[in-house]
Amino acid sequence: MELYELTVHELVEMLEKGETTSEEITRSYYKRIKEKEPDIKAYVSILEESAISKAKEIDEARKAGKKLSKYAGIPIGIKDNMCITGTKTTCSSKMLENFVAPYNATVIEKLNEEGLVYLGKTNLDEFAMGSSTENSAFFNTKNPWDLDRVPGGSSGGSAAAVSADIAPWALGSDTGGSIRQPAALCGIVGLKPTYGLVSRYGLVAYASSLDQIGPLTKDVTDSAILLNLIAGHDEKDSTSMDIEKKDYTKALVNDVKGMKIGIPKEYIGEGVSSEVKSAILEVAKKYEELGAIVEECSLDIGKYSLPVYYIIADAEASSNLGRFDGIRYGYRSEKFDNLRDIYKNSRSEGFGEEVKRRILLGTYVLSSGYYDAYYKKAQKVRTIIKERFNDLFKKYDLLLTPTSPVTAFKIGEKSNNPLEMYLSDICTVPLNIAGLPGMNVPCKVDSKGLPIGFQLIGNAFEEETIFRAAYTYEQNTSFRKDNKPTFKKE
């Protein structure tokens, strides 16, 4: 087996035994990148020179007996909306095409402390706005399972990189499903932590009350490890929660006996493909066989979640993206006669269609005369959605739903119909609205050979329950062993 095929915990074991080096692991990934990246196009920038240099440094330090983290020298991919000092952070937008970050995001500082090696910055939907990575200003990322299909979004580059074995793990950000949905479409594990568990400092904001950084990994164990590395209070982020530090790997227990799992009937009804529904019911049956108590329940918030999400997210986006005006930050148009022209032309030329659509909608719902009718009402409904989840968590340890209502769709299939594209997030956005944790776990492939994932939803700051249930499922099934991306092209 090649080094790039292994999980991070397997690579760490080899490093500890002296069976490989960080340089060998890193070079193995770059060899794989050279083979597969021309097809996948997961990376906006590749940091080969600095990565190999850092890997060599770590190997020398390890050889000299210096005290290092056991994860030192492990490579990782980083979504290109997180700042790394001296490295371009483009958000896959013409607006920030030449922006070089002058500081590190807090998650990067934490990974630096552990000695991780950055393979490159991964592609995304521009400013994280999209569900297919077709909104990147640079190029489309392809799904490793079928090169004619999307990898999901907005963290499509990170998900495709892990799925294609051109990164052992990666960081993504999730505003309405942007970690979990691409993880589902690419057949990997993706976790959106509880809002406030991981610092957002240094993440270029889309919607500040919804964004959350999280891991995309090959298996559940790696997800727990990476969450351990990035979670924790940060004074630089006013929304960061100061809670006791946990070791999520302790939750990796192969046992769900007595665990109560609810399946909201609304999430396996209309709009969910028959193959996805069938897969979710098979997962429920498996949990019952393993000793969990699985019941149907009701969570009647679906029809409200998408409108609430797009009102709040777009309102916050219009505010957050106001700074990119050709004066303070970002691309500046060369066509102008006055200050008004600079603003207008820079933003018109620098932003893509989807970003402009969301800024316009967000500005509209915040405008005088419409604020109460839309934004204020959406915030009230947000509270109701949180209460609905609270009620269910009085009865259940976890909720089980599809992650995506469909498997990976073809490139271009939904790009001319924004409303249909927005429905891709129907199962994932309620968690961001309520600030809850959720994980995608791959479970089977459909009749076209495309991965299907299920979503486990936990109560706030109860990631351990999710890890335990996900790990138990993974240990008693064989998705990763039986299924590999085919890189086929129809």
Secondary structure, 3 states (H helix, E strand, C coil): CCHHHCCHHHHHHHHHHCCCCHHHHHHHHHHHHHHHHHHHCCEEEECHHHHHHHHHHHHHHHHCCCCCCCCCCCEEEEECCECCCCCECCCCCHHHCCCECCCCCHHHHHHHHHCCEEEEEECCCHHHCCCCCCCCCCCCCCECCECCECCCCCCHHHHHHHHCCCCCEEEEEECCCCCHHHHHHHCCEEEECCCCCECCCCECCCCCCCCEEEEEECCHHHHHHHHHHHECCCCCCCCCCCCCCCCHHHHCCCCCCCCEEEEEHHHHCCCCCHHHHHHHHHHHHHHHHCCCEEEEECCCCHHHHHHHHHHHHHHHHHHHHHHECCCCECCCCCCCCCHHHHHHHHHHHHCCHHHHHHHHHHHHHHCCCCHHHHHHHHHHHHHHHHHHHHHHHCCCCEEEEECCCCCCCECCCCCCCHHHHHHHHCCCHHHHHHCCCEEEEEEEECCCCCEEEEEEEECCCCHHHHHHHHHHHHHCCCHHHHCCCCCCCC
